[in-house]
């Protein structure tokens, strides 16, 4: 049976690669983006999100087998939080009824290696509380201090998203409905969004210091797309709440070989 997918950010980068991969498998894909998509909508606003969900439900007939949220930006500005966190979570929640109408519903989002970088805790917490005005106010304060401080909005948006996936995936809405919900965290992906930075020697050095990738270096969008396709396939029956670092080994390089002993009993003195 042909599976029916919704891919946000479908006009470029990882979203476009994901759409291509799904179409090559014979799936039906409803693309969502600002332009050049089946559904053109601005996911940085509540009105745009509502309009996108309504149009998707209309085009899909109210049944969706997979939702893959790739839409995202990296500007040192509040809009990054609006798109990367609130845009993703609102679309997923809005399409829950359509997913529940599927016999094998799945959902996945694009987080980032940046979720492991320093963040602004108040911004993360505002996102997880569902308080967009507070989140935008916190992001605006960061942006006012210049792009270096404003960049914190990006990792904060991705940290909040990975935490949201982990929290929500095991609840009644997702696990209780038989819907695996997961995230993929790329390393440095070669896309139009990163091209200018990677073409600049200073920018390239900064990126490679923050995201060391010993395995095969910078990655094509297809490396993420193929993983997203599997996560939202009927074959994935039990993976839930994970942020999978498909990153050329950056996570293992930065966090080392032991991410478990934090919970080991402390030896008695």
Secondary structure, DSSP 8 states (H G I E B T S, - for coil): ---EEEEETTTSHHHHHHHHHHHHTT-EEEEEESSSSSEE--TTSHHHHHHHHHHHHHHHTT--SEEEE------SSHHHHIIIIIIHHHHHHHTHHHHHTSSS-EEEEE--GGGGS---HHHHHHHHTT-HHHHHHHHHHHHTT-HHHHTHHHHHHHHHHHHHHHHHHTSTTTGGGT-EEEEEEESSEESHHHHHHHTSHHHHHHHHHHS--TTTSSEEHHHHHHHHHHHTSTT--S--S-EEEESTTHHHHHH-S-SSGGGS-----
